[in-house]
Amino acid sequence: MIISLILAAGVSTRFGFNKLLFRFNGKELIRSTVENALNSIVDRVVVITGFMKEYIEEVLRDLNIEFVHNPRYVEGMSSSIVTGIEYVLSKYNRIVDALTITPGDCGWINSNTYNQLILYYREKTIVKPVILIPHYHGQRGHPILFSRDLFYELKNISESTYGLKKVVKEYSCFIRLINVNDPGVVLDIDCFNDINRVKYFIKK
């Protein structure tokens, strides 16, 4: 089983309001992110909520996903990853092989990118543990796939120790870059001006 963790707990301080609820082309950003994962061959989608939990869940309530609330969301993204890992291990420990991690504001990732990562992971010849990262025109992006061999390390990250970046750096020898023809892997929005950048890439 491969599970997709979608991180939807942040407070969006630089955006001015909850960016995950921003409507882009008539659809909330978080819904686009989740639907793109759902439309792939991933087995389950788990959304980690925090700030404005009720609003996020309302936008997604008709989708076949699982919600997990992170009560410590103010501590940063690392706390949401830890919350997600703990949930996955408590419910799916015997059957989960790997998971992908996607920030909730990455609403332009093509579903086929998830498929590419998963199919590559499932190849019998792949050496594990492994970290699979989509690679677009020289840039690394999301989602990032981690084999279960690295779940313990993910479960012990914190913002004070550089979170996910530390795991990726310390286990860089396990990284495989997967070339994708998908600009969505490097698109997200941190501030309102980023919307124009996204529109530019989409039109290309």
GIZIWO-V857176 format. One record per pair of residues at least 12 apart in sequence whose C-alpha atoms are under 10 Angstrom apart, sorted by the first residue. I is the first residue (numbers start at 1). GAP is how many residues later the second one is. Records with the same first field share a line. If there is no record, write none. Layout:
I=GAP, GAP
//
This chain:
1=41, 42, 43, 91, 92, 93, 94, 95, 96, 97, 98
2=39, 40, 41, 42, 43, 90, 93, 94, 95, 96, 97, 98, 116, 119, 120, 143, 144, 145, 146
3=34, 38, 39, 40, 41, 42, 43, 85, 89, 93, 94, 95, 96, 97, 98, 142
4=30, 33, 34, 38, 39, 40, 41, 42, 43, 61, 80, 94, 95, 96, 97, 98, 110, 139, 140, 141
5=29, 32, 39, 40, 41, 42, 43, 61, 62, 63, 75, 76, 79, 80, 83, 94, 95, 96, 97, 98, 99, 138, 140
6=24, 27, 28, 31, 39, 40, 41, 42, 43, 61, 74, 75, 78, 94, 95, 96, 97, 98, 99, 100, 137
7=23, 26, 27, 39, 40, 41, 42, 43, 61, 63, 70, 71, 73, 74, 77, 94, 95, 96, 97, 98, 99
8=12, 22, 25, 26, 39, 40, 41, 42, 43, 44, 45, 48, 49, 59, 60, 61, 62, 65, 69, 72, 94, 95, 96, 97
9=38, 39, 40, 41, 42, 43, 44, 47, 59, 60, 61, 62, 63, 64, 65, 67, 68, 70, 71, 94, 95
10=38, 39, 40, 41, 42, 43, 60, 63, 64, 65, 66, 67, 70, 93, 94, 95
11=39, 40, 41, 62, 63, 65
12=39, 93, 177, 178, 179
13=177, 178
14=175, 176, 177, 178
15=174, 175, 176, 177, 178, 179
16=174, 175, 176
17=174, 175
18=33, 34, 37, 38
19=85, 86, 170, 171, 172, 173
20=12, 13, 32, 35, 36, 39, 83, 84, 85, 86, 87, 169
21=31, 34, 35, 38, 84
22=83, 170
24=83, 171, 175
27=32, 80
28=28, 31, 32, 77, 79
29=30, 75, 76, 77, 78, 79, 159, 160
30=17, 26, 29, 30, 73, 74, 75, 76, 77
31=25, 26, 28, 29, 32, 73, 74, 76
32=28, 72, 73, 74, 75, 76, 77
33=69, 70, 71, 72, 73, 74, 75, 76, 77, 78
34=12, 13, 26, 29, 30, 31, 68, 70, 71, 72, 73, 75
35=25, 28, 29, 30, 72, 74, 75, 76
36=70, 71, 72, 73, 74, 75, 76, 77, 78
37=63, 65, 70, 72, 73, 74, 75, 76, 77, 78, 106
38=25, 26, 27, 73, 76
39=71, 72, 73, 75, 76
40=70, 71, 72, 73, 74, 75, 76, 78
41=70, 71, 73, 74, 75, 77, 78
42=57, 58, 69, 72, 73, 75, 76
43=53, 56
44=20, 21, 22, 55
45=18, 19, 20, 21, 22, 54, 55
46=18, 19, 20, 21, 22, 38, 41, 42, 55
47=13, 18, 19, 20, 21, 22, 33, 37, 55, 56, 57
48=18, 19, 20, 21, 22, 25, 31, 32, 33, 35, 36, 39, 55, 56
49=18, 19, 20, 21, 22, 24, 31, 34, 35, 55
50=18, 19, 20, 21, 22, 23, 24, 30
51=18, 19, 20, 21, 22, 23
53=14, 15, 16, 17, 18
67=17, 20
68=12, 15, 16, 19, 20
69=14, 15, 18
70=12, 13, 14
71=12
75=83, 84, 85
76=82, 83, 84, 87
77=26, 80, 81, 82, 86, 87
78=76, 77, 78, 79, 80, 81, 82, 83, 84, 85, 86, 87
79=76, 77, 78, 79, 80, 84
80=78
81=20, 21, 22, 73, 74, 75, 76, 77, 82, 83
82=69, 70, 71, 72, 73, 74, 75, 76, 81
83=72
84=17, 70, 71
85=14, 63, 66, 67, 69, 70, 71
86=65, 66, 68, 69
88=63
89=59, 62, 63, 66
93=55
96=51, 52
97=24, 25, 49, 50, 51, 52
98=20, 23, 24, 31, 32, 33, 47, 48, 49, 50, 51, 52, 53
99=19, 44, 45, 46, 47, 48, 49, 52
100=14, 17, 18, 31, 32, 33, 42, 43, 44, 45, 46, 47
101=41, 42, 43, 44, 45, 63
102=39, 40, 41, 42, 43, 83
103=39, 40, 41, 85
104=84, 85
105=82, 83, 84, 85
106=35, 36, 37, 78, 79, 80, 81, 82, 83
107=77, 78, 80, 81, 82
108=74, 75, 76, 77, 78, 79, 80, 90, 94
109=32, 33, 34, 73, 74, 75, 76, 77, 78, 79
110=70, 71, 72, 73, 74, 75
111=71
112=68, 69, 70
113=21, 29, 30, 65, 66, 67, 68, 69, 71, 72
114=20, 28, 29, 30, 31
116=16, 18, 62, 63, 64
117=14, 15, 16, 17, 26, 27, 28, 59, 60, 61, 62, 63
118=14, 27
120=12, 56, 58
121=24, 25, 26, 55
127=47
128=18, 19, 20, 21, 22, 46
129=17, 18, 19, 20, 21, 42, 44, 45, 46
130=15, 16, 17, 18, 19, 20, 41, 42, 43, 44, 45, 46
131=13, 14, 15, 16, 18, 19, 36, 37, 40, 41, 42, 43, 44, 45, 46
132=12, 13, 14, 15, 42, 43, 44, 45, 46
133=12, 13, 35, 42, 43, 44, 45, 46, 47, 52
134=42, 43, 44, 45, 46, 47, 48, 51, 52
135=41, 42, 43, 44, 45, 46, 47, 48, 50, 51
136=41, 42, 43, 44, 45, 46, 47, 48, 49, 50
137=42, 43, 44, 45, 46, 49
138=41
139=38, 40, 44, 46, 47
140=37, 38, 39, 45, 46
141=36, 39, 41, 42, 43, 44, 45, 46, 47
142=42, 43, 44, 45, 46
143=42, 43
144=24, 31, 33, 41
145=30, 31
146=22, 28, 29
150=17, 21
153=13, 14, 18
154=12, 13, 14
183=15, 18, 19, 21
184=14, 17, 18
186=12, 15
187=12, 14, 15
//
